[in-house]
Amino acid sequence: MKTLIIHPEDKTTYFLRAIYAKLENYTLVTSGSKTDVNREISEHDKIFMLGHGSPYGLYSVGQFNGEYVIDKNTVVLLRQKKCVFIWCNADKFVTKYNLNGLYSGMFVSEVVEAKLVGLPPVTQAIIDESNNLFAKALGEEIGMGFYQAYHKMLSVYKLLSTTNVVAKYNVERFYLAVNN
């Protein structure tokens, strides 16, 4: 299987690199045109989409033309792929378009997001602890398949959620969908 990683260049999401760090033979796209990204999606079996986003898709953060690099126009290309959607409110995107894969809901990765969702005051160090374990735990298992990765990652990440309010929030918003 050919794996494509779409991870717009953004220092605030570098921690997500651990998700694909142990994979072999993948194509990494951090910038470019949406046309090039769509061509790459067509040529790959697994698609990882990582970074900042909204219910409308994965933000381009200035690395691709347009506001989003993944959006409603990309859905038709993603339908028959094995996908990982890790961005804020990816659950709304996945649910709306009835897509499959591993995905996050609102994901707190910065202090401002913790405040936005009403978590008690936390430091960036607490958030970094959560971010790093999430990505590392998922990256440890992702090569074994999505079902195994999801369940193994949850068991490891849930341990941190007993002492880390951010991990508790995030673990409750991590999903696996296999609709067809």
DOFIDREN-41790 format. One record per residue (C-alpha): y, x, z. Coordinates in steps of 0.5 Angstrom, whole numbers, padded with zeros to 4 digits, always signed. Example, Ala and Ser with C-alpha at 12.3 -4.5 7.8 and 13.67 -1.06 7.14 Angstrom:
// residues 2
-0009+0025+0016/-0002+0027+0014/
//
This chain:
// residues 180
+0000+0000+0000/+0007+0002-0002/+0012+0002+0004/+0020+0001+0003/+0024+0002+0009/+0031-0001+0008/+0036+0002+0013/+0043+0002+0012/+0046+0009+0014/+0049+0007+0021/+0049+0011+0027/+0049+0005+0032/+0042+0004+0029/+0039+0011+0029/+0034+0009+0034/+0030+0005+0029/+0028+0011+0026/+0022+0011+0031/+0019+0005+0028/+0018+0009+0021/+0018+0016+0024/+0010+0016+0024/+0009+0013+0017/+0007+0017+0011/+0009+0016+0004/+0014+0011+0005/+0021+0010+0001/+0027+0010+0005/+0033+0007+0002/+0040+0008+0006/+0045+0006+0001/+0046+0005-0006/+0046-0002-0010/+0043-0008-0009/+0040-0008-0016/+0037-0002-0014/+0034-0005-0007/+0031-0011-0011/+0028-0006-0016/+0025-0002-0010/+0023-0009-0007/+0019-0011-0013/+0015-0004-0013/+0013-0004-0006/+0008-0008-0002/+0011-0007+0005/+0018-0008+0006/+0022-0006+0013/+0029-0008+0014/+0032-0005+0020/+0040-0005+0022/+0045-0010+0024/+0045-0017+0021/+0046-0024+0022/+0042-0031+0020/+0045-0030+0013/+0041-0023+0012/+0042-0015+0013/+0049-0013+0013/+0050-0007+0008/+0055-0004+0013/+0059-0001+0007/+0053+0003+0005/+0051-0002-0001/+0055-0007-0005/+0057-0013-0002/+0057-0016+0005/+0049-0016+0006/+0044-0012+0003/+0038-0017+0004/+0040-0024+0003/+0038-0031+0001/+0038-0028-0006/+0033-0023-0004/+0028-0028-0001/+0024-0030-0008/+0022-0022-0008/+0020-0022+0000/+0015-0028-0001/+0009-0024-0002/+0011-0018+0002/+0009-0016+0008/+0016-0015+0012/+0019-0013+0018/+0026-0016+0020/+0029-0012+0025/+0036-0014+0026/+0040-0019+0030/+0038-0026+0029/+0033-0025+0023/+0029-0030+0026/+0034-0035+0023/+0033-0032+0017/+0026-0032+0017/+0025-0039+0019/+0030-0042+0014/+0026-0039+0008/+0019-0039+0011/+0018-0032+0011/+0012-0028+0014/+0012-0021+0018/+0015-0018+0025/+0022-0020+0026/+0027-0020+0032/+0032-0026+0034/+0038-0024+0037/+0037-0016+0039/+0042-0013+0044/+0043-0006+0042/+0050-0005+0044/+0054-0006+0051/+0058-0011+0047/+0052-0015+0045/+0050-0015+0052/+0056-0018+0054/+0056-0023+0048/+0049-0026+0050/+0051-0027+0058/+0047-0021+0061/+0049-0018+0067/+0054-0012+0066/+0049-0006+0064/+0051+0001+0061/+0049+0004+0055/+0044+0008+0058/+0040+0002+0060/+0041-0001+0053/+0039+0006+0050/+0032+0006+0055/+0031-0001+0052/+0032+0001+0045/+0028+0007+0045/+0022+0004+0048/+0022-0002+0043/+0023+0003+0037/+0018+0008+0039/+0013+0003+0042/+0013-0001+0035/+0013+0006+0031/+0006+0008+0035/+0002+0002+0032/+0006+0000+0026/+0001+0004+0021/-0005+0000+0024/-0003-0007+0022/+0003-0012+0024/-0002-0016+0028/-0004-0010+0032/+0003-0007+0033/+0006-0014+0035/+0001-0015+0041/+0001-0007+0043/+0008-0006+0043/+0009-0013+0047/+0005-0010+0052/+0008-0003+0053/+0015-0006+0052/+0014-0012+0057/+0013-0007+0062/+0020-0004+0062/+0022-0011+0062/+0020-0012+0069/+0026-0007+0071/+0031-0007+0065/+0034-0014+0063/+0036-0012+0056/+0028-0011+0055/+0027-0017+0058/+0032-0021+0054/+0029-0017+0047/+0022-0018+0048/+0023-0025+0049/+0026-0025+0042/+0021-0021+0038/+0016-0025+0034/+0010-0025+0029/+0009-0030+0023/+0004-0031+0018/+0005-0038+0015/+0001-0037+0009/
//
